[in-house]
Amino acid sequence: MVRVDPSTVDGVAPLVRSGPARSAVDTVPSTYRIYATREGLVGGTTANGHVIASRDHFVALPSTKSVSRQGSGTYTVKVCRTDDTRCEYAPVWDVGPWNTHDDYWNPPASRATFPTLPQGVPEAQAAFQDGFNGGKDARGRVVKNPAGLDLADGVLWDGLGLTGSSWVDVTFLWTGPAAVWGAVTTAGAPLTLRASPSTSAAVTGLAANYARVPVECWVPGETVDGSARWVRLGPDEYGADAWLQHPGDVPEC
């Protein structure tokens, strides 16, 4: 966990990318398979000033350039199990693990450090698996795992149903456009995503409070908190519209 000035932020698999290189004009965000570790540190403070709670819902990436301000989700990732059975949308609120300026999701030409590495490969992964930089991170520490992402306990345990470090598929949502962006506004626990627009439908994942999520369209469904609208974020991902803030021009599915 690395402390940064909040006023400056808005805060073993083979060594290959899990997706193609992306450009600034791509119509879909970048997705890569990344090794994730547990952040923990309950009671500590994240890079954007958030005090970490038990079973919290946020992630950390090894770059100070992509941290959301406290109480916001300008930078949000979608993290999924590799079997795609569970996913969570979670804001980036902290910096880590290992490095602090390794924006590996960017193309080499715009990557802050380690431009010789392929896009989508964290420096720690290259150091651990391939001996890059003598097997050390930017601060000269021997890299003991290939992690390029830290998960808060709520994301790890509740969102993904994992018990420890694991490879996950990470979509960097800000690297691609969306027709409509929505902000999760539960004021607490994450929004439960379901396979269909009903509270009795199977749970397919979570969207953390403050996460910035892509909204595809809306469908009629079970009334929740006075609204019978549900929004679709993706295949088998429906959330009650009552807990999302978004423009009024969301199309019907």
C-alpha positions in Angstrom: 0.0 0.0 0.0 1.5 3.3 -1.1 0.3 6.7 0.1 -0.2 9.3 -2.6 -1.6 12.9 -2.5 -5.4 12.6 -3.1 -5.3 15.9 -4.9 -3.3 14.3 -7.7 -5.5 11.3 -8.3 -9.0 10.8 -9.7 -6.3 6.7 -6.9 1.6 -19.8 -12.6 0.4 -19.0 -16.1 2.8 -18.5 -19.1 4.2 -15.0 -19.6 1.8 -13.9 -22.3 -1.1 -11.6 -22.7 -4.6 -13.0 -22.4 -5.9 -10.6 -25.0 -4.7 -8.6 -28.0 -2.9 -5.3 -27.7 -5.2 -2.3 -27.5 -5.1 1.1 -29.0 -6.6 4.4 -28.0 -9.4 4.0 -30.6 -10.5 0.5 -29.5 -14.2 0.0 -28.9 -13.8 -2.6 -26.1 -11.7 -2.2 -22.9 -8.5 -4.2 -22.4 -8.8 -7.6 -20.6 -5.8 -9.5 -19.3 -5.2 -12.6 -17.1 -3.5 -11.3 -14.0 -2.3 -12.9 -10.7 -4.1 -11.4 -7.8 -3.2 -11.4 -4.1 -5.1 -10.4 -1.0 -4.8 -6.9 0.2 -6.1 -7.4 3.8 -4.8 -4.5 5.9 -8.1 -3.9 7.7 -7.9 -0.6 9.5 -5.2 0.8 7.3 -5.6 3.6 4.8 -5.5 3.3 1.0 -3.7 5.7 -1.3 -6.9 7.8 -1.8 -7.5 8.1 2.0 -10.1 5.4 2.4 -9.9 3.5 5.7 -10.1 -0.2 5.0 -13.1 -2.0 6.5 -13.7 -5.6 7.1 -14.7 -7.4 3.9 -14.2 -4.2 1.9 -14.7 -3.9 -1.9 -11.9 -2.2 -3.9 -8.7 -3.2 -5.7 -5.2 -1.9 -5.9 -3.1 -1.6 -9.1 0.6 -0.9 -9.2 0.3 2.7 -10.6 -0.4 6.0 -9.0 -1.9 7.2 -12.3 -5.1 5.2 -12.0 -6.5 5.7 -8.5 -10.1 6.9 -8.1 -10.8 9.7 -5.6 -12.3 8.5 -2.4 -16.0 7.8 -2.8 -15.8 7.5 -6.5 -15.1 4.9 -9.2 -13.5 6.9 -12.1 -11.1 4.0 -12.4 -13.0 0.7 -12.1 -12.1 -2.8 -13.1 -14.2 -5.9 -13.7 -12.5 -8.9 -12.0 -13.7 -12.4 -12.9 -12.7 -15.9 -12.0 -11.0 -17.6 -14.9 -14.0 -20.0 -15.3 -16.2 -16.8 -15.6 -18.6 -18.1 -13.0 -18.3 -15.0 -10.7 -17.3 -11.4 -11.3 -17.1 -8.1 -9.4 -16.9 -4.5 -10.6 -14.7 -2.7 -8.1 -13.1 0.7 -7.9 -9.3 1.2 -7.9 -8.6 2.9 -4.5 -5.0 1.8 -3.7 -1.6 1.4 -5.2 0.2 -2.0 -5.3 1.4 -4.7 -5.3 5.2 -4.5 -5.8 5.5 -1.5 -8.1 4.0 2.0 -8.0 4.4 3.2 -11.6 3.7 0.1 -13.6 0.6 0.9 -15.7 1.0 -2.4 -17.6 -2.5 -2.1 -19.2 -1.2 0.7 -21.4 0.6 0.2 -24.7 4.5 0.2 -24.5 4.7 3.7 -26.1 2.6 5.2 -23.3 3.6 2.9 -20.4 5.3 4.9 -17.6 7.9 2.3 -16.9 9.2 -1.0 -18.3 8.3 -0.2 -22.0 10.1 -3.3 -23.3 7.5 -5.6 -21.7 4.4 -6.7 -23.7 1.2 -4.9 -22.9 -0.8 -6.6 -20.2 2.3 -8.1 -18.5 3.0 -6.7 -15.0 6.7 -6.1 -14.3 6.3 -8.4 -11.2 5.1 -11.2 -13.4 8.0 -10.8 -15.8 10.5 -10.6 -12.9 9.1 -13.7 -11.2 8.6 -15.9 -14.2 11.3 -14.8 -16.6 13.9 -13.1 -14.5 13.2 -9.6 -15.9 15.1 -6.8 -14.1 17.2 -9.5 -12.3 14.0 -10.9 -10.7 13.5 -7.7 -8.8 10.8 -4.9 -8.7 11.6 -1.2 -9.3 12.8 -0.8 -5.8 15.2 -3.6 -5.9 13.2 -6.1 -3.9 13.2 -9.8 -5.0 9.8 -10.5 -6.5 8.3 -13.5 -4.7 5.0 -13.8 -6.7 3.8 -12.6 -10.1 1.0 -10.4 -8.7 -0.2 -7.4 -10.7 -3.4 -6.8 -8.6 -4.5 -6.7 -5.0 -8.0 -7.6 -4.0 -9.8 -6.3 -0.9 -11.3 -9.1 1.2 -14.8 -8.5 0.1 -13.9 -8.8 -3.6 -11.7 -11.9 -2.9 -14.1 -13.8 -0.7 -17.6 -12.5 -1.4 -17.4 -11.2 -5.0 -15.3 -14.0 -6.5 -15.6 -16.7 -3.9 -11.9 -17.3 -3.7 -9.9 -18.2 -0.6 -6.5 -17.0 -1.6 -4.2 -15.8 -4.4 -5.4 -16.7 -7.8 -5.2 -15.9 -11.5 -8.1 -13.8 -12.6 -9.3 -12.0 -15.7 -9.2 -8.2 -15.3 -11.0 -5.8 -17.6 -9.7 -2.2 -17.3 -13.0 -0.5 -18.0 -11.7 3.1 -18.5 -9.7 1.9 -21.5 -12.8 1.5 -23.6 -16.0 3.5 -24.2 -19.5 2.6 -23.1 -22.9 3.9 -24.4 -23.9 4.8 -20.9 -21.9 4.8 -17.6 -23.7 4.2 -14.3 -22.5 4.7 -10.8 -23.4 2.2 -8.1 -25.1 4.0 -5.2 -25.9 1.5 -2.6 -24.3 3.6 0.2 -22.9 0.4 1.7 -23.0 -3.2 0.6 -22.3 -4.0 -3.1 -25.1 -4.4 -5.6 -25.9 -8.0 -6.3 -25.9 -8.9 -10.0 -28.2 -11.7 -11.1 -28.8 -13.9 -14.1 -32.2 -12.3 -14.7 -34.1 -9.3 -13.4 -35.4 -10.9 -10.2 -34.1 -11.1 -6.6 -34.7 -14.8 -6.8 -32.5 -15.3 -9.8 -29.0 -16.9 -9.5 -26.3 -14.5 -8.3 -23.6 -14.0 -11.0 -21.5 -11.4 -9.2 -21.3 -8.0 -7.5 -20.8 -4.4 -8.3 -19.2 -2.5 -5.4 -20.6 0.7 -4.1 -19.2 3.7 -6.1 -18.1 1.4 -9.0 -18.5 2.9 -12.5 -20.1 0.3 -14.6 -21.2 0.1 -18.3 -24.9 0.0 -18.8 -26.2 -1.7 -22.0 -29.9 -1.3 -21.6 -32.9 -1.8 -19.2 -35.6 -4.5 -18.9 -38.8 -4.7 -16.8 -38.4 -6.9 -13.8 -39.2 -7.3 -10.1 -39.9 -4.1 -8.3 -37.1 -3.1 -6.0 -37.3 0.0 -3.8 -40.1 1.4 -6.0 -38.5 0.7 -9.4 -39.4 -2.1 -11.7 -36.5 -1.4 -14.0 -33.4 -3.5 -14.1 -30.3 -2.7 -16.1 -28.1 -5.1 -18.0 -24.4 -4.7 -17.6 -23.4 -7.7 -19.6 -24.5 -11.3 -20.4 -26.3 -12.7 -17.3 -25.5 -9.5 -15.3 -28.7 -7.6 -14.2 -28.8 -5.1 -11.4 -31.7 -3.3 -9.8 -31.9 0.2 -11.4 -32.9 1.7 -8.0 -29.2 1.4 -6.9 -27.6 3.0 -10.0 -27.2 6.6 -10.9 -27.0 7.2 -14.7 -28.4 9.5 -17.4 -32.0 9.0 -18.3 -31.4 7.9 -21.9 -30.6 4.2 -21.2 -32.3 2.2 -24.1 -34.7 -0.6 -23.5 -33.2 -4.1 -24.3 
